[in-house]
Each structure stands twice: as structure tokens, then as C-alpha cells.
């Protein structure tokens, strides 16, 4: 009798575990596709491009200054005394180093700015994903764009649900951008036959 009770308890435990595992709904979404679909991404990209262009303009100005000074040095170097020639060469080397330092700093600054612009978009996307997951009873949502899923059984792709949820949310506030109401995330396809007027 003891063995029978033990067997029944083990079977009940296993059935309960399998049922619990099946009850945990899993979904997936391509976060990259979601972010790309959001109107705020275009706005952030425009602000980032303007910021990058400003940095590139500054680099071009510094490069022009270096080229002008170098051309002047080459043109007049035979007429310079050793002291003046050495001073000019040192100035050119210093200016070249400042330009290289500025380029390296500008790259880091641009990446920081891009991260600052992207954060509100990712925050909004994450909030929409969280809301959809809770509303639809998903316990896990996997990001397929990260390529971390090596194996999965069938799961629901919640991208359409999240895109629909984004339509109901206010626009993400992009630093440095003019705040306008974004266009809907995805066009709504027409369904069914239109009703004739007056019916």
C-alpha cells in the first residue's frame, strides 16, 4: 500500500509539473524590427545625423586649418630660420595630434548621444512589451533579434500586438527633437467590403 501511495504521489507530482510547464506561455519578438517600426526611431536618427554632421564640420574645419598651415610651411620653409622652422613643425604636430584626439573624442561623444536618443525609444518599446505580455498571460518573451534562442518550441510572435499597443501610447520624448505626434506605427489594412452609402 505504501508503494502504491508513493507511485500515485510521484505520478501526481509529474503531471502537475508538466501541466505547470505547459501553462507558462512563451512568446517571442524581434526587438530590432519593433524599434525600426517606431516613428520615434526616424526622429532620433535625424537628430543623431545632425549631431554627427556638426562634429564632422568641426573636424573638416580643423583639417583645413592643418592643410593651410602645412602648405604655408612647405612654401616658406627654405626662408625660415632653424628656430622658426622647428616651431612651425611643432605647431603642425600639435595641431595634428589635437585633430586626432578630437576625432576619437567625437566618436565617443556621438555614441553617447546616440545612446541618449535611443533610450526613450527602448523604454517605450519595453513598456509596450511588458503590457502585452501581462495582458496576454506570457511568462517569458524572448528577443529573436539578439540571436540568443538556440532552441524553442512553438511560441507566439507578439510583434503585431506590441505594434498595436504602441499606437495607443504617447510618443517617446527624443532629446533635441521637435516634439510632434508620430504617425501610427503600422498602417491598418482595410478588411471586408465597404458598405454602400445610405445603407
N, C-alpha and C positions, 0 to 999 in steps of 0.2 A: 504494500500500500504506500509506503514511504517513497519507493522508487517511482510509482505511478504519479504521486503528487509532485515529485521533483521534475519528472518529464513534462507534466502539464504546465508547471511553472516556467520551465525553460521555453517550451513552445509558445506560451502566452507572452513571455518577455521578447522572444524573437519576432513574433507577429506585431507586437507593439512597436518595436524598434523599426521594423520595415515600414509600418504604417506611418510612424513619425517622420521617417526619412522621405517617404513619398509626399507627405503633407507639406514639406518645406519646398515651396515653389522657388524655382531659379529662373532668372531672366538674363538676357544679355543685351548690350547696346554698344555701338561704335561711338565712343565719345568724340573722336575726331570728326566723324560725319555730323554729329549733333552740333558741335561747336561751329563747323563750317556753315551749317544751315542757318545759324542765328544771324539776324540782321546786324547785331552789335559787332560781330566779327569784322564785317566790312568797314564799319566806322572806326574800330580800333586799328585796322590795317592802314586806313587813310591817315590817321593821326601818327602812327608809327612811321609811315613813309615820309611824312612832312618832317618829323623829328630827325630821321636819318638824312634827309636832304639838307637840313640845316647843318648837321655835322659834316657832311660831305662838302658843303660850300666853304666851311671854315678850313677844312683840310686843303681844298683847292687854292684858297687864298694864301695859306702858308706855303704850299708848293710853289705858287707863282712868285712869292717873295724870295724863296730859296733860289729859284731859277734866275730871277733878275739879278740877285746879288752874285750868284756864281758866274753869270755871263759878264757882269761888270768886272769881277775879279780876273777872269780869263783875258778880257780885253786889255786890262791895265796892269796885269801882274808884272810885266817887264819894267814898268816905270816905278813900281813900289820899292821902297827900301826893304831890307830883310825884316825889320821890326813891323812895318805896316803889313807886309805880305803874311807874316806869321799871325798877326792879329786878325786879318781878314779870314785866313784859313780856320783859325779857332772859332770865329763867329759863324762861319759856314757849318763847321762840325757841330757847334752848339745848336744852331737852328735846325739842322738835320735831325739831331737827337730829340729836340723838342717836338718836331713833327712826328717822329716815330712813337714817342711817348703819348702824344695826343691821340694818334690813331689807335693805340692799344687801349687807352682810357675811353675813347669814344665807343669802341666795340663793347666794352663792359657796360658803359652808360646806356647804350642802345638796348642791350639785353635786359638791363634793369628796367628801363622804360617799357619795353615790350611786356615784361612780366607784370608791371603795374597796370598796363592797359588790359591785359588778358585776365587778371584776377577777378574783376566783377563778372565777366562772361562765364568763367568756370564756376564761380559761386552760384550764379543764376542757374546754370545747367545742372549743377549738383543738387540744388534745391528742388528743381523740377523732377529730377530722377528720384530723389527721396520721396517726394509727394506721390509720384506714380507708383513707386514700389509699395508704399504704405497703403494706398488706395486699392491696389490690386493683390495685396497679400503676398508679395515676394519677400523671401527671407534673404536672398542673395541676388545681386546684379553684377554681372561680370562685364568688364570692358574688353570687347573683342579687338579694338584698335591697338591695344597695348601688346597684343600677341601673347598674353600670359596663359591663355587657356589651351592646355595641351590635349585635353580630352573633356568632352562634356556630352551628356545625354541630351535629348531634346530639351530645349528651353525656349522661352518666349522672347522674341525680339521686341523690346519696348520702345524703340525709336519713334514709331508713329504716335504712341501715347504721350511720350515726352514732348514731341514737337507740338502736339495739340495743347498740352499743358502750358508750354511756353507762350502760346498765343494769348493766354489769359493773364500772363504776368506782366508787370511793368518792365520797361526797358532797363537793362543794366546801365549804370552810370559810368561812362568811359571818361577818365580824367583827360581834360584838354579838348574834348569834343563838344561841338554844339549839340545840345540835347534836343532830339526830335523823337517823335513817336515812330518806332521802326515799323516797317511793312510787316505783314503777317509772315511767320516763319515758313510756311509752305502753302502753296495755293490749294484751295479746296476744289476737288474735281466735281463737276456737275453730275448729278445722278438722276436717273429716271427721265421721263418725258415731261417737258414743260406743259403746264395746263393752259388751254386756250383762254384768252381774256374773256371775262364775263361769266365764267363757269365756276 
